[in-house]
């Protein structure tokens, strides 16, 4: 499909059984030059796939949020670089490199806030930079994309195991169900498998610890619907609420801990995440409820310090606020006008939670305190991986 | 119309010109035994009226939020008592009093959180209690309802004048446009005319002070749409946002002050207001932005102290979250499914903002600090009015 087709949403209807279980993207088994992804714009109303054959398709799918979530965007972009290498295969080496670097710029420009995107693309560029043939470009890009995918999967599983211990501790202290508030979607739909914020919840559920998840709808895109859908598939008890309800839930003592994901974390621990995260962090602190941020190392950005000043906050189309995707209850879905009139709309997609509101980070390497010293040591740990950039 | 008809939403289409300007309710000029109200469930998609002929109609209109907003509910309930007196006119004195007290109970039970409702109904009961004929019931109920209506109108205008001074001060200090964040709808639609939180904004706009209002949508009922509609009618510049954006707006310094309304204020100054108010109060405090609560005296409840413990928080139907009212862009509106699946929903309609987060109250008697001493003095002031209860 072309980018234009992606725009028109001509995705392939499928059934949950047809998708590799709980996985957002995979190489087409019948055609290894195409990437298949779940079209997240259709969920939870319908489960459909998009077939992405070019890097332009990938850019469009990320821009339009057919593919979304920090990890998933990064991995998809890594595969976008592979598709770019395939497209450049018959060009001269110089032309191919120009095409690949142009593609890299398009990919990085498709969403500004999540750092995983530029991290994955830069890693591809560094792996390809000194190669001597377009054959090598294709082979290396495939290898790096495969590596990034595997790291994402393994990392999320580890985040789940580390976060499980936090939930277990609350359960042992409390002796009953653990109530967890989350925001947006940081489940497997936001990564390749398993997820970040939902990973500890899945791990606890699998370990037999009773959990209940409070899912805020996360307007304007209502990614809470994705989280509710994921939890429903996995049989995890959950309660859906308007975003405004999170303060009331916290002040009434209905929440034992908060776990959210992140799109970018600065060297001192400021967290850019889906708009509304900051409000939940403030309410958690005001009510002495621990506030955890789950993130893979690829989300850490040691080159930034003050999140509010240094992280660009994406301003998205007002139509995301004024229109909603609704269903007739029998499978037919459509975009409908929710906010009539010609009202000016402001639609920031993220906000920044200052480090002092974060109880700790749950990473694939363990639990890290949200202060500069701990994070510096942590940044040191990851320098070998970053040194190649 | 019967209560059942109200339920079916059979309201009378009208035009803005046909409604007394910026007024939510009025006695039918052609039939003084009927109350006409704006059907707020249809706004901003369509402007229509409901004709309420019985106290049962009024109860249903309040429950279904055809009529909403602390002040508007109170005044409508006062007229509901008048309709009850009319219905009881041909009964014996004893039967009539039983009908009137039963009606009072139904009205008070129709919404639990706003105190204006029970305040207005109690004032009617006290006025009627010792009368000796059903003629007197009707005459007195009409007189009290008229008084409450007039007090509401005059009170809101005074709130506007007092709040104007706060906005003027910011404007003089800043020398440019004053940016004000509000929540839900506390404009004229929430009262009879003018409003509480929007009253100072209207007053500033009329005084030529440049203002811009940030309007959060206030899910799940999206009363922000009512606020945007009001401001549009009045020509006041405004920006519509998802609720989640309020933290980002405050942390980016885009807001000079917050003004919200209230459904009930306790003796120490805790504020029950539309769910999500507390989150904005926390974010305002964290960013050193003043947070004002505008309220008429009828919203003050000296019989409560700890808002979180003592104010009942109404839990409303999950359908308010799972369904939205959308338009086809050409006038036809319908309820559509927004949250598919059988997800459990929690839908608290209010939250409680602790007094320490409130910079001050803007009342018809002036600006009152949000501490118990000031409020005690204030409560003393209002005791003559309350002593009749």
Interface residues (C-beta under 8 A of the other chain):
Chain A: X44 X45 X214 X215 X217 X218 X219 X220 X222 X225 X228 X229 X232 X237 X238 X239 X240 X241 X242 X243 X244 X245 X246 X247 X248 X249 X251 X252 X274 X275 X276 X278 X279 X282 X283 X286 X308 X313 X318 X321 X322 X324 X325 X326 X327 X328 X329 X336 X337 X338 X339 X340 X341 X343 X344 X345 X346 X347 X348 X350 X351 X352
Chain B: X44 X45 X214 X215 X217 X218 X219 X220 X222 X225 X228 X229 X232 X237 X238 X239 X240 X241 X242 X243 X244 X245 X246 X247 X248 X249 X251 X252 X274 X275 X276 X278 X279 X282 X283 X286 X308 X313 X321 X322 X324 X326 X327 X328 X329 X336 X337 X338 X339 X340 X341 X343 X344 X345 X346 X347 X348 X350 X351 X352
